[in-house]
C-alpha cells in the first residue's frame, strides 16, 4: 500500500492480495497452531493467481507459494503475465540452509529459478542483489527499505524528563536471537546510567525485569512508541541471514530523530555513519562505550538524531523512492508488452 499513490501517478492501478491475513501473526506470536490458517492462505493465493490472469504485471513479495517447489509455482503463475519479485530478507536461506537435506534438495534453488524468470528483481541491499545476479536475473535494482517521512516526525529534544530509554523494536523471534544475549550487559549499563530499556514487539520472549518496559507492537502506536525512546538498538550476529537484512528498524529510529547503535553487519555498515548518526559496535566493550556515551550526552543524542533524520530524508524515504519504483514497474510492464 505504501507505493500506491506513486504507482497510480505512473499509470498503474495496483490491487493488493495478501498471502496471510492478520490472524496468522496473532496465532503465531501467541504460540497457537497455524496449520489451518496456512492452508486457507494457500487456497486463497491459488484462487488469486487465477483471478489476476489479465494483469499487466505481478509484483511478488519474495515468492508466490511459500514452501512449494518451483515446478508447482511456475504452473500456478498466470501464463503470459510478466512478474517482478521483491526481497528485503535473505529468504532463500530458509531453503538452501535448511537443516533437512530433503528441503535443501527440493527447495534449495527455488528462489533462484524464480528470480531468473522474473522481468525485474528489486532487492533491499547488495547482498540480496548479488544473489539475484548470480541466479541469472536479467534486471536487478537495489531498492532500500523506506519509510514515509510525512508519517514519522523527529524528536526536537532529548532528556527533557524522566530516565533515558534505550529502545528496541522488532518481533519475539528477533528479540530472542539478538537482544536476549545482550540483556545482562544492557541492564548493567542502564542501571549505572539511571536509564531504562524499552522493547516494542518482544512479547513473552522479553520476560520480566525491573528495568525493562515491554510494550506490545501496534501499527497505530509504532511511531509514538519510537518517539518515547532516546536511542535505538539493532544488534545482529554475522550470519548469512543477518547479512540479508535491510535495516528497517534503524531507518525507523533515524526517521524519528534517534541516534542508533548497531552491529557492523551487512547493510548496517551503510546506514550507520560511525560517529555521525550513531555508532557501530561489535565487541561487548564497544557496546558499553557507545551506550554510556549516548546516555551521558543528550546534546550528542540530538545532534546524531538530526543527522540520521537527514539521511532518511535523502536516501531512505518514500518521497525519494516512490517515483523511482513506479518508473521501474511501469517500464517492466511496458517492456514485456512490447515484446
VOGU-19615 format. One record per residue (C-alpha): residue number from 1; residue in three letters; y, z, x. Coordinates in nm, 2 decimals. Example, Ala and Ser with C-alpha at 12.3 -4.5 7.8 and 13.67 -1.06 7.14 Angstrom:
% residues 2
pt i 1 | aa ala | py -0.45 | pz 0.78 | px 1.23 .
pt i 2 | aa ser | py -0.11 | pz 0.71 | px 1.37 .
This chain:
% residues 339
pt i 1 | aa unk | py 0.00 | pz 0.00 | px 0.00 .
pt i 2 | aa unk | py 0.23 | pz 0.06 | px 0.29 .
pt i 3 | aa unk | py 0.29 | pz -0.30 | px 0.37 .
pt i 4 | aa unk | py 0.31 | pz -0.42 | px 0.01 .
pt i 5 | aa unk | py 0.68 | pz -0.49 | px -0.02 .
pt i 6 | aa unk | py 0.68 | pz -0.68 | px 0.31 .
pt i 7 | aa unk | py 0.38 | pz -0.89 | px 0.21 .
pt i 8 | aa unk | py 0.55 | pz -0.98 | px -0.12 .
pt i 9 | aa unk | py 0.86 | pz -1.09 | px 0.07 .
pt i 10 | aa unk | py 0.64 | pz -1.31 | px 0.28 .
pt i 11 | aa unk | py 0.50 | pz -1.48 | px -0.02 .
pt i 12 | aa unk | py 0.18 | pz -1.29 | px -0.05 .
pt i 13 | aa unk | py 0.08 | pz -1.09 | px -0.36 .
pt i 14 | aa unk | py -0.16 | pz -0.81 | px -0.25 .
pt i 15 | aa unk | py -0.43 | pz -0.64 | px -0.45 .
pt i 16 | aa unk | py -0.58 | pz -0.32 | px -0.32 .
pt i 17 | aa unk | py -0.95 | pz -0.25 | px -0.37 .
pt i 18 | aa unk | py -1.06 | pz 0.08 | px -0.21 .
pt i 19 | aa unk | py -1.42 | pz 0.14 | px -0.10 .
pt i 20 | aa unk | py -1.42 | pz 0.51 | px -0.17 .
pt i 21 | aa unk | py -1.22 | pz 0.70 | px -0.43 .
pt i 22 | aa unk | py -1.07 | pz 1.05 | px -0.38 .
pt i 23 | aa unk | py -1.39 | pz 1.23 | px -0.50 .
pt i 24 | aa unk | py -1.57 | pz 1.12 | px -0.18 .
pt i 25 | aa unk | py -1.34 | pz 1.31 | px 0.06 .
pt i 26 | aa unk | py -1.32 | pz 1.61 | px -0.18 .
pt i 27 | aa unk | py -1.70 | pz 1.63 | px -0.17 .
pt i 28 | aa unk | py -1.73 | pz 1.56 | px 0.20 .
pt i 29 | aa unk | py -1.49 | pz 1.83 | px 0.31 .
pt i 30 | aa unk | py -1.63 | pz 2.08 | px 0.06 .
pt i 31 | aa unk | py -1.98 | pz 2.02 | px 0.21 .
pt i 32 | aa unk | py -2.11 | pz 1.88 | px -0.12 .
pt i 33 | aa unk | py -2.36 | pz 1.59 | px -0.15 .
pt i 34 | aa unk | py -2.20 | pz 1.25 | px -0.13 .
pt i 35 | aa unk | py -2.51 | pz 1.02 | px -0.18 .
pt i 36 | aa unk | py -2.44 | pz 0.92 | px -0.54 .
pt i 37 | aa unk | py -2.07 | pz 0.87 | px -0.47 .
pt i 38 | aa unk | py -2.16 | pz 0.64 | px -0.18 .
pt i 39 | aa unk | py -2.40 | pz 0.44 | px -0.40 .
pt i 40 | aa unk | py -2.13 | pz 0.40 | px -0.67 .
pt i 41 | aa unk | py -1.89 | pz 0.29 | px -0.40 .
pt i 42 | aa unk | py -2.13 | pz 0.02 | px -0.27 .
pt i 43 | aa unk | py -2.18 | pz -0.12 | px -0.62 .
pt i 44 | aa unk | py -1.81 | pz -0.13 | px -0.68 .
pt i 45 | aa unk | py -1.75 | pz -0.31 | px -0.35 .
pt i 46 | aa unk | py -2.01 | pz -0.57 | px -0.42 .
pt i 47 | aa unk | py -1.85 | pz -0.64 | px -0.76 .
pt i 48 | aa unk | py -1.51 | pz -0.65 | px -0.60 .
pt i 49 | aa unk | py -1.62 | pz -0.91 | px -0.34 .
pt i 50 | aa unk | py -1.74 | pz -1.14 | px -0.63 .
pt i 51 | aa unk | py -1.40 | pz -1.09 | px -0.80 .
pt i 52 | aa unk | py -1.19 | pz -1.20 | px -0.50 .
pt i 53 | aa unk | py -1.37 | pz -1.53 | px -0.45 .
pt i 54 | aa unk | py -1.05 | pz -1.72 | px -0.53 .
pt i 55 | aa unk | py -0.82 | pz -1.53 | px -0.29 .
pt i 56 | aa unk | py -0.63 | pz -1.70 | px -0.01 .
pt i 57 | aa unk | py -0.71 | pz -1.42 | px 0.24 .
pt i 58 | aa unk | py -0.90 | pz -1.10 | px 0.26 .
pt i 59 | aa unk | py -0.77 | pz -0.82 | px 0.48 .
pt i 60 | aa unk | py -1.06 | pz -0.59 | px 0.55 .
pt i 61 | aa unk | py -1.03 | pz -0.24 | px 0.69 .
pt i 62 | aa unk | py -1.30 | pz -0.20 | px 0.95 .
pt i 63 | aa unk | py -1.58 | pz -0.37 | px 0.75 .
pt i 64 | aa unk | py -1.67 | pz -0.47 | px 0.40 .
pt i 65 | aa unk | py -2.01 | pz -0.30 | px 0.37 .
pt i 66 | aa unk | py -2.05 | pz 0.01 | px 0.59 .
pt i 67 | aa unk | py -2.39 | pz 0.08 | px 0.74 .
pt i 68 | aa unk | py -2.54 | pz -0.26 | px 0.62 .
pt i 69 | aa unk | py -2.64 | pz -0.53 | px 0.86 .
pt i 70 | aa unk | py -2.42 | pz -0.83 | px 0.94 .
pt i 71 | aa unk | py -2.66 | pz -1.07 | px 0.76 .
pt i 72 | aa unk | py -2.60 | pz -0.89 | px 0.44 .
pt i 73 | aa unk | py -2.23 | pz -0.85 | px 0.48 .
pt i 74 | aa unk | py -2.19 | pz -1.22 | px 0.57 .
pt i 75 | aa unk | py -2.38 | pz -1.32 | px 0.25 .
pt i 76 | aa unk | py -2.16 | pz -1.08 | px 0.04 .
pt i 77 | aa unk | py -1.83 | pz -1.21 | px 0.17 .
pt i 78 | aa unk | py -1.69 | pz -1.48 | px -0.06 .
pt i 79 | aa unk | py -1.76 | pz -1.83 | px 0.07 .
pt i 80 | aa unk | py -1.46 | pz -2.03 | px 0.18 .
pt i 81 | aa unk | py -1.22 | pz -1.73 | px 0.18 .
pt i 82 | aa unk | py -1.07 | pz -1.65 | px 0.52 .
pt i 83 | aa unk | py -1.05 | pz -1.29 | px 0.63 .
pt i 84 | aa unk | py -0.87 | pz -1.07 | px 0.87 .
pt i 85 | aa unk | py -1.00 | pz -0.73 | px 0.99 .
pt i 86 | aa unk | py -0.81 | pz -0.43 | px 1.10 .
pt i 87 | aa unk | py -0.92 | pz -0.14 | px 1.33 .
pt i 88 | aa unk | py -0.74 | pz 0.18 | px 1.40 .
pt i 89 | aa unk | py -1.05 | pz 0.36 | px 1.53 .
pt i 90 | aa unk | py -1.34 | pz 0.26 | px 1.75 .
pt i 91 | aa unk | py -1.58 | pz 0.25 | px 1.45 .
pt i 92 | aa unk | py -1.81 | pz 0.01 | px 1.64 .
pt i 93 | aa unk | py -1.92 | pz 0.31 | px 1.84 .
pt i 94 | aa unk | py -2.07 | pz 0.46 | px 1.53 .
pt i 95 | aa unk | py -2.33 | pz 0.19 | px 1.56 .
pt i 96 | aa unk | py -2.36 | pz 0.09 | px 1.93 .
pt i 97 | aa unk | py -2.37 | pz 0.45 | px 2.05 .
pt i 98 | aa unk | py -2.57 | pz 0.60 | px 1.77 .
pt i 99 | aa unk | py -2.84 | pz 0.85 | px 1.87 .
pt i 100 | aa unk | py -3.11 | pz 0.65 | px 1.70 .
pt i 101 | aa unk | py -3.23 | pz 0.34 | px 1.87 .
pt i 102 | aa unk | py -3.31 | pz 0.17 | px 1.54 .
pt i 103 | aa unk | py -2.95 | pz 0.20 | px 1.43 .
pt i 104 | aa unk | py -2.83 | pz 0.06 | px 1.76 .
pt i 105 | aa unk | py -3.07 | pz -0.23 | px 1.73 .
pt i 106 | aa unk | py -2.98 | pz -0.33 | px 1.38 .
pt i 107 | aa unk | py -2.61 | pz -0.25 | px 1.37 .
pt i 108 | aa unk | py -2.50 | pz -0.23 | px 1.73 .
pt i 109 | aa unk | py -2.33 | pz -0.57 | px 1.73 .
pt i 110 | aa unk | py -2.25 | pz -0.59 | px 1.36 .
pt i 111 | aa unk | py -1.87 | pz -0.54 | px 1.40 .
pt i 112 | aa unk | py -1.86 | pz -0.78 | px 1.70 .
pt i 113 | aa unk | py -2.00 | pz -1.05 | px 1.48 .
pt i 114 | aa unk | py -1.75 | pz -0.96 | px 1.20 .
pt i 115 | aa unk | py -1.46 | pz -0.98 | px 1.45 .
pt i 116 | aa unk | py -1.59 | pz -1.31 | px 1.58 .
pt i 117 | aa unk | py -1.60 | pz -1.46 | px 1.23 .
pt i 118 | aa unk | py -1.25 | pz -1.34 | px 1.13 .
pt i 119 | aa unk | py -0.95 | pz -1.56 | px 1.13 .
pt i 120 | aa unk | py -0.74 | pz -1.26 | px 1.26 .
pt i 121 | aa unk | py -0.82 | pz -0.92 | px 1.41 .
pt i 122 | aa unk | py -0.54 | pz -0.66 | px 1.41 .
pt i 123 | aa unk | py -0.62 | pz -0.37 | px 1.65 .
pt i 124 | aa unk | py -0.43 | pz -0.05 | px 1.69 .
pt i 125 | aa unk | py -0.44 | pz -0.03 | px 2.06 .
pt i 126 | aa unk | py -0.55 | pz -0.22 | px 2.38 .
pt i 127 | aa unk | py -0.90 | pz -0.06 | px 2.38 .
pt i 128 | aa unk | py -0.98 | pz -0.20 | px 2.03 .
pt i 129 | aa unk | py -0.82 | pz -0.53 | px 2.11 .
pt i 130 | aa unk | py -1.03 | pz -0.57 | px 2.42 .
pt i 131 | aa unk | py -1.34 | pz -0.52 | px 2.22 .
pt i 132 | aa unk | py -1.24 | pz -0.78 | px 1.97 .
pt i 133 | aa unk | py -1.16 | pz -1.03 | px 2.25 .
pt i 134 | aa unk | py -1.50 | pz -0.96 | px 2.42 .
pt i 135 | aa unk | py -1.67 | pz -1.01 | px 2.08 .
pt i 136 | aa unk | py -1.52 | pz -1.37 | px 2.07 .
pt i 137 | aa unk | py -1.24 | pz -1.31 | px 1.81 .
pt i 138 | aa unk | py -1.02 | pz -1.62 | px 1.83 .
pt i 139 | aa unk | py -0.69 | pz -1.44 | px 1.73 .
pt i 140 | aa unk | py -0.63 | pz -1.08 | px 1.82 .
pt i 141 | aa unk | py -0.30 | pz -0.89 | px 1.77 .
pt i 142 | aa unk | py -0.22 | pz -0.53 | px 1.87 .
pt i 143 | aa unk | py -0.05 | pz -0.37 | px 1.57 .
pt i 144 | aa unk | py 0.01 | pz 0.00 | px 1.63 .
pt i 145 | aa unk | py -0.02 | pz 0.27 | px 1.36 .
pt i 146 | aa unk | py 0.31 | pz 0.31 | px 1.19 .
pt i 147 | aa unk | py 0.50 | pz 0.54 | px 0.96 .
pt i 148 | aa unk | py 0.77 | pz 0.47 | px 0.70 .
pt i 149 | aa unk | py 1.07 | pz 0.63 | px 0.87 .
pt i 150 | aa unk | py 1.25 | pz 0.64 | px 0.54 .
pt i 151 | aa unk | py 1.00 | pz 0.90 | px 0.42 .
pt i 152 | aa unk | py 1.00 | pz 1.10 | px 0.74 .
pt i 153 | aa unk | py 1.31 | pz 1.29 | px 0.82 .
pt i 154 | aa unk | py 1.37 | pz 1.46 | px 1.16 .
pt i 155 | aa unk | py 1.44 | pz 1.83 | px 1.23 .
pt i 156 | aa unk | py 1.80 | pz 1.90 | px 1.32 .
pt i 157 | aa unk | py 1.75 | pz 2.25 | px 1.46 .
pt i 158 | aa unk | py 1.48 | pz 2.44 | px 1.65 .
pt i 159 | aa unk | py 1.40 | pz 2.81 | px 1.64 .
pt i 160 | aa unk | py 1.65 | pz 2.88 | px 1.37 .
pt i 161 | aa unk | py 1.45 | pz 3.16 | px 1.21 .
pt i 162 | aa unk | py 1.11 | pz 3.33 | px 1.25 .
pt i 163 | aa unk | py 0.85 | pz 3.28 | px 1.51 .
pt i 164 | aa unk | py 0.79 | pz 2.93 | px 1.65 .
pt i 165 | aa unk | py 0.50 | pz 2.74 | px 1.51 .
pt i 166 | aa unk | py 0.25 | pz 2.55 | px 1.73 .
pt i 167 | aa unk | py 0.14 | pz 2.27 | px 1.49 .
pt i 168 | aa unk | py -0.16 | pz 2.05 | px 1.44 .
pt i 169 | aa unk | py -0.26 | pz 1.82 | px 1.15 .
pt i 170 | aa unk | py -0.59 | pz 1.64 | px 1.11 .
pt i 171 | aa unk | py -0.94 | pz 1.68 | px 0.95 .
pt i 172 | aa unk | py -1.20 | pz 1.96 | px 0.96 .
pt i 173 | aa unk | py -1.42 | pz 1.75 | px 1.19 .
pt i 174 | aa unk | py -1.14 | pz 1.68 | px 1.45 .
pt i 175 | aa unk | py -1.04 | pz 2.05 | px 1.44 .
pt i 176 | aa unk | py -1.39 | pz 2.15 | px 1.52 .
pt i 177 | aa unk | py -1.42 | pz 1.89 | px 1.80 .
pt i 178 | aa unk | py -1.09 | pz 1.92 | px 1.97 .
pt i 179 | aa unk | py -0.89 | pz 2.23 | px 1.86 .
pt i 180 | aa unk | py -1.16 | pz 2.49 | px 1.83 .
pt i 181 | aa unk | py -1.24 | pz 2.49 | px 2.20 .
pt i 182 | aa unk | py -0.87 | pz 2.55 | px 2.27 .
pt i 183 | aa unk | py -0.82 | pz 2.84 | px 2.04 .
pt i 184 | aa unk | py -0.87 | pz 3.12 | px 2.29 .
pt i 185 | aa unk | py -0.61 | pz 2.97 | px 2.52 .
pt i 186 | aa unk | py -0.37 | pz 2.88 | px 2.23 .
pt i 187 | aa unk | py -0.39 | pz 3.23 | px 2.07 .
pt i 188 | aa unk | py -0.32 | pz 3.39 | px 2.40 .
pt i 189 | aa unk | py -0.02 | pz 3.17 | px 2.47 .
pt i 190 | aa unk | py 0.11 | pz 3.22 | px 2.11 .
pt i 191 | aa unk | py 0.07 | pz 3.60 | px 2.13 .
pt i 192 | aa unk | py 0.27 | pz 3.62 | px 2.46 .
pt i 193 | aa unk | py 0.54 | pz 3.40 | px 2.32 .
pt i 194 | aa unk | py 0.56 | pz 3.57 | px 1.98 .
pt i 195 | aa unk | py 0.46 | pz 3.24 | px 1.82 .
pt i 196 | aa unk | py 0.21 | pz 3.13 | px 1.56 .
pt i 197 | aa unk | py -0.04 | pz 2.85 | px 1.52 .
pt i 198 | aa unk | py -0.02 | pz 2.63 | px 1.21 .
pt i 199 | aa unk | py -0.31 | pz 2.40 | px 1.11 .
pt i 200 | aa unk | py -0.29 | pz 2.14 | px 0.83 .
pt i 201 | aa unk | py -0.62 | pz 2.00 | px 0.71 .
pt i 202 | aa unk | py -0.86 | pz 2.20 | px 0.92 .
pt i 203 | aa unk | py -1.03 | pz 2.35 | px 0.62 .
pt i 204 | aa unk | py -1.31 | pz 2.60 | px 0.67 .
pt i 205 | aa unk | py -1.36 | pz 2.49 | px 1.03 .
pt i 206 | aa unk | py -1.05 | pz 2.68 | px 1.13 .
pt i 207 | aa unk | py -1.19 | pz 3.02 | px 1.03 .
pt i 208 | aa unk | py -0.95 | pz 3.32 | px 1.02 .
pt i 209 | aa unk | py -0.72 | pz 3.46 | px 1.29 .
pt i 210 | aa unk | py -0.41 | pz 3.68 | px 1.25 .
pt i 211 | aa unk | py -0.20 | pz 3.42 | px 1.44 .
pt i 212 | aa unk | py -0.33 | pz 3.12 | px 1.25 .
pt i 213 | aa unk | py -0.18 | pz 2.98 | px 0.94 .
pt i 214 | aa unk | py -0.43 | pz 2.74 | px 0.78 .
pt i 215 | aa unk | py -0.28 | pz 2.50 | px 0.52 .
pt i 216 | aa unk | py -0.47 | pz 2.25 | px 0.31 .
pt i 217 | aa unk | py -0.37 | pz 1.89 | px 0.36 .
pt i 218 | aa unk | py -0.17 | pz 1.73 | px 0.07 .
pt i 219 | aa unk | py -0.02 | pz 1.39 | px 0.08 .
pt i 220 | aa unk | py 0.28 | pz 1.52 | px -0.12 .
pt i 221 | aa unk | py 0.34 | pz 1.80 | px 0.13 .
pt i 222 | aa unk | py 0.24 | pz 1.63 | px 0.45 .
pt i 223 | aa unk | py 0.60 | pz 1.57 | px 0.58 .
pt i 224 | aa unk | py 0.72 | pz 1.91 | px 0.47 .
pt i 225 | aa unk | py 0.43 | pz 2.08 | px 0.64 .
pt i 226 | aa unk | py 0.51 | pz 1.89 | px 0.97 .
pt i 227 | aa unk | py 0.87 | pz 1.99 | px 0.94 .
pt i 228 | aa unk | py 0.76 | pz 2.35 | px 0.93 .
pt i 229 | aa unk | py 0.62 | pz 2.31 | px 1.28 .
pt i 230 | aa unk | py 0.82 | pz 2.34 | px 1.61 .
pt i 231 | aa unk | py 0.59 | pz 2.13 | px 1.83 .
pt i 232 | aa unk | py 0.28 | pz 1.91 | px 1.77 .
pt i 233 | aa unk | py -0.05 | pz 1.90 | px 1.95 .
pt i 234 | aa unk | py -0.31 | pz 1.62 | px 2.00 .
pt i 235 | aa unk | py -0.59 | pz 1.74 | px 2.23 .
pt i 236 | aa unk | py -0.87 | pz 1.49 | px 2.30 .
pt i 237 | aa unk | py -1.18 | pz 1.46 | px 2.52 .
pt i 238 | aa unk | py -1.20 | pz 1.14 | px 2.72 .
pt i 239 | aa unk | py -1.48 | pz 0.97 | px 2.53 .
pt i 240 | aa unk | py -1.52 | pz 0.61 | px 2.42 .
pt i 241 | aa unk | py -1.45 | pz 0.72 | px 2.06 .
pt i 242 | aa unk | py -1.13 | pz 0.90 | px 2.16 .
pt i 243 | aa unk | py -1.00 | pz 0.60 | px 2.36 .
pt i 244 | aa unk | py -1.01 | pz 0.40 | px 2.04 .
pt i 245 | aa unk | py -0.77 | pz 0.65 | px 1.86 .
pt i 246 | aa unk | py -0.43 | pz 0.52 | px 1.77 .
pt i 247 | aa unk | py -0.22 | pz 0.84 | px 1.80 .
pt i 248 | aa unk | py -0.13 | pz 0.87 | px 1.43 .
pt i 249 | aa unk | py -0.06 | pz 1.25 | px 1.44 .
pt i 250 | aa unk | py 0.16 | pz 1.20 | px 1.75 .
pt i 251 | aa unk | py 0.36 | pz 0.94 | px 1.56 .
pt i 252 | aa unk | py 0.39 | pz 1.17 | px 1.26 .
pt i 253 | aa unk | py 0.51 | pz 1.46 | px 1.47 .
pt i 254 | aa unk | py 0.76 | pz 1.25 | px 1.65 .
pt i 255 | aa unk | py 0.89 | pz 1.09 | px 1.33 .
pt i 256 | aa unk | py 0.97 | pz 1.45 | px 1.22 .
pt i 257 | aa unk | py 1.16 | pz 1.51 | px 1.54 .
pt i 258 | aa unk | py 0.90 | pz 1.73 | px 1.71 .
pt i 259 | aa unk | py 0.81 | pz 1.74 | px 2.08 .
pt i 260 | aa unk | py 0.44 | pz 1.68 | px 2.14 .
pt i 261 | aa unk | py 0.17 | pz 1.78 | px 2.38 .
pt i 262 | aa unk | py -0.13 | pz 1.56 | px 2.42 .
pt i 263 | aa unk | py -0.43 | pz 1.48 | px 2.63 .
pt i 264 | aa unk | py -0.38 | pz 1.18 | px 2.86 .
pt i 265 | aa unk | py -0.65 | pz 0.97 | px 2.68 .
pt i 266 | aa unk | py -0.62 | pz 0.62 | px 2.55 .
pt i 267 | aa unk | py -0.30 | pz 0.53 | px 2.37 .
pt i 268 | aa unk | py -0.16 | pz 0.88 | px 2.41 .
pt i 269 | aa unk | py -0.05 | pz 0.77 | px 2.76 .
pt i 270 | aa unk | py 0.17 | pz 0.51 | px 2.60 .
pt i 271 | aa unk | py 0.31 | pz 0.72 | px 2.31 .
pt i 272 | aa unk | py 0.39 | pz 1.03 | px 2.52 .
pt i 273 | aa unk | py 0.65 | pz 0.98 | px 2.79 .
pt i 274 | aa unk | py 0.59 | pz 1.28 | px 3.00 .
pt i 275 | aa unk | py 0.90 | pz 1.50 | px 3.02 .
pt i 276 | aa unk | py 1.09 | pz 1.28 | px 2.78 .
pt i 277 | aa unk | py 0.94 | pz 1.32 | px 2.43 .
pt i 278 | aa unk | py 0.68 | pz 1.58 | px 2.52 .
pt i 279 | aa unk | py 0.41 | pz 1.65 | px 2.78 .
pt i 280 | aa unk | py 0.07 | pz 1.51 | px 2.88 .
pt i 281 | aa unk | py -0.17 | pz 1.79 | px 2.96 .
pt i 282 | aa unk | py -0.53 | pz 1.77 | px 3.09 .
pt i 283 | aa unk | py -0.62 | pz 2.10 | px 3.25 .
pt i 284 | aa unk | py -0.60 | pz 2.44 | px 3.10 .
pt i 285 | aa unk | py -0.31 | pz 2.53 | px 3.33 .
pt i 286 | aa unk | py -0.12 | pz 2.22 | px 3.23 .
pt i 287 | aa unk | py -0.16 | pz 2.30 | px 2.86 .
pt i 288 | aa unk | py -0.04 | pz 2.66 | px 2.92 .
pt i 289 | aa unk | py 0.26 | pz 2.54 | px 3.12 .
pt i 290 | aa unk | py 0.36 | pz 2.28 | px 2.86 .
pt i 291 | aa unk | py 0.32 | pz 2.52 | px 2.57 .
pt i 292 | aa unk | py 0.51 | pz 2.80 | px 2.75 .
pt i 293 | aa unk | py 0.80 | pz 2.56 | px 2.85 .
pt i 294 | aa unk | py 0.85 | pz 2.43 | px 2.49 .
pt i 295 | aa unk | py 0.81 | pz 2.77 | px 2.32 .
pt i 296 | aa unk | py 1.06 | pz 2.92 | px 2.55 .
pt i 297 | aa unk | py 1.33 | pz 2.65 | px 2.52 .
pt i 298 | aa unk | py 1.45 | pz 2.55 | px 2.17 .
pt i 299 | aa unk | py 1.71 | pz 2.32 | px 2.31 .
pt i 300 | aa unk | py 1.45 | pz 2.13 | px 2.50 .
pt i 301 | aa unk | py 1.23 | pz 2.10 | px 2.19 .
pt i 302 | aa unk | py 1.52 | pz 1.95 | px 2.00 .
pt i 303 | aa unk | py 1.61 | pz 1.70 | px 2.28 .
pt i 304 | aa unk | py 1.25 | pz 1.59 | px 2.32 .
pt i 305 | aa unk | py 1.21 | pz 1.57 | px 1.94 .
pt i 306 | aa unk | py 1.51 | pz 1.34 | px 1.92 .
pt i 307 | aa unk | py 1.37 | pz 1.11 | px 2.19 .
pt i 308 | aa unk | py 1.04 | pz 1.10 | px 2.00 .
pt i 309 | aa unk | py 1.21 | pz 1.01 | px 1.68 .
pt i 310 | aa unk | py 1.40 | pz 0.73 | px 1.85 .
pt i 311 | aa unk | py 1.07 | pz 0.59 | px 1.99 .
pt i 312 | aa unk | py 0.91 | pz 0.59 | px 1.65 .
pt i 313 | aa unk | py 1.21 | pz 0.41 | px 1.50 .
pt i 314 | aa unk | py 1.19 | pz 0.14 | px 1.78 .
pt i 315 | aa unk | py 0.81 | pz 0.10 | px 1.82 .
pt i 316 | aa unk | py 0.60 | pz 0.27 | px 1.55 .
pt i 317 | aa unk | py 0.79 | pz 0.22 | px 1.23 .
pt i 318 | aa unk | py 0.70 | pz 0.03 | px 0.92 .
pt i 319 | aa unk | py 1.05 | pz -0.11 | px 0.92 .
pt i 320 | aa unk | py 0.98 | pz -0.29 | px 1.26 .
pt i 321 | aa unk | py 0.62 | pz -0.39 | px 1.20 .
pt i 322 | aa unk | py 0.62 | pz -0.47 | px 0.82 .
pt i 323 | aa unk | py 0.78 | pz -0.81 | px 0.87 .
pt i 324 | aa unk | py 0.56 | pz -0.89 | px 1.17 .
pt i 325 | aa unk | py 0.23 | pz -0.81 | px 0.99 .
pt i 326 | aa unk | py 0.34 | pz -1.00 | px 0.68 .
pt i 327 | aa unk | py 0.41 | pz -1.30 | px 0.90 .
pt i 328 | aa unk | py 0.07 | pz -1.27 | px 1.07 .
pt i 329 | aa unk | py -0.12 | pz -1.26 | px 0.74 .
pt i 330 | aa unk | py 0.08 | pz -1.54 | px 0.59 .
pt i 331 | aa unk | py 0.01 | pz -1.75 | px 0.89 .
pt i 332 | aa unk | py -0.37 | pz -1.66 | px 0.88 .
pt i 333 | aa unk | py -0.39 | pz -1.78 | px 0.52 .
pt i 334 | aa unk | py -0.18 | pz -2.09 | px 0.58 .
pt i 335 | aa unk | py -0.38 | pz -2.20 | px 0.89 .
pt i 336 | aa unk | py -0.71 | pz -2.17 | px 0.71 .
pt i 337 | aa unk | py -0.58 | pz -2.37 | px 0.41 .
pt i 338 | aa unk | py -0.45 | pz -2.64 | px 0.64 .
pt i 339 | aa unk | py -0.80 | pz -2.68 | px 0.80 .
